[in-house]
């Protein structure tokens, strides 16, 4: 509880120094650390009001398994996958 977050938080949490970020803000800050074109998404979506971004984040979070499916195990990338 160092960062004032509830124990039952239902979001990704990004800790940077003394700051904690959740929901869409955490996801966007991670995107900002990636290479182009993903980093550019940070600069675009950060302009959207947080309340709207968080609604989109929650929609994706609740529908991702319906769209992408759910697996019990993570797939290990092949050598060919790793070359991308």
NORHU-V561704 format. One record per helix or strand of 3 or more residues. SS is the DSSP state (H for helix, E for strand). FROM is the first residue (numbers start at 1). TO is the last residue. If there is no record, write none. Layout:
ss={SS | SS}
from={FROM | FROM}
to={TO | TO}
This chain:
ss={E | E | H | H | H | H}
from={13 | 19 | 23 | 38 | 50 | 79}
to={16 | 22 | 31 | 45 | 68 | 82}
